[in-house]
Each structure stands twice: as C-alpha cells, then as structure tokens.
Amino acid sequence: MINEYLPDDNDGRFPEDTPVLVRYPLRDDQNDDRELWPWLPGTVLNQCGPDEWRVVVEVPALAIPDRSVPNGDALENLLYPTCFRDATEIRAVSLQVWLRVPNEVGPG
C-alpha cells in the first residue's frame, strides 16, 4: 500500500505560499557540499511528506527562460528551480527579510 501525502495534510509549520529561506546551491561548485549552500529566498509550494516541502527558489540568477512561450526570457516567464527540503533546510522569514535577500545574492 502506498502512503500518499494529501494536499490537506500540511502540518502548519510551513503553509503553502509562505516566504522562506531555503538551502540551495547558487553555483555549480557548491553542488557536492550542502554546508556551502546559501540560504536563498523561496516560497513553499506544498508539503509533500511528514517532514518534506516542495519549495520554489526565487533567485533571478538561477532562473531560465521558458522556451515554450513567446518572450520566454521576459521576467514574468522565467522558470525558477524547485526543490524538496526538510524542516532543517527551511527557515520562515518576514516578507521584509525575504525581499532583501535577493539583493544580497550576487550573480551565479
């Protein structure tokens, strides 16, 4: 029997659409060492397990153009990476802090 985690099963620690900081590699040379991953701004998409959330990482330096639409490189059409993280790799933050972090993150 497969134990599915339903959308209504969010335990409330990180509700959907919550602004968070999430551990994510900003550069390729950081991929192998999670300790080097910076805290980047993200938004919780959903909780997908007892201690797992899907988060979109909202850093323009990591976004890629959506080639499936005209003007795929327009700001509103950029595709941002998503990741699965447990509670140790997510921090709830105020919107003010969340908005400030992208300005502190340099280009990839």
Steps between C-alpha positions, in 0.01 A plus 500: 500500500637841402470766768407819315538839658193703408498878445286553811758317713717811557601504867513882507873547554545637147158568342467534123614837362715570808812705425802307627874477474608167358840331470586473131824506300555832327799379297597167343810471721269482805300197381705242689508674840166593654683693772600754232142555385380851580158585639302631202150643472228256410129436533340183630294331230371214715582246767562164338593283797509498881820710496536601136394808306525597135643850467559726201835682525440857390841630402524662155858372454362144508201558269493383140285622209183306421562398139141374463353853490573814299714741702619212713774718643257766624501531879149357534591194288819392675510150648644466849636176650299301752637268765389269776623593847449387858442739790874536569551656155214751516464816710183704527579871462316828484413639158742788568794259546386287204499805270845612618682169441501506114686830513766336717544204264742564218480350154556126473 
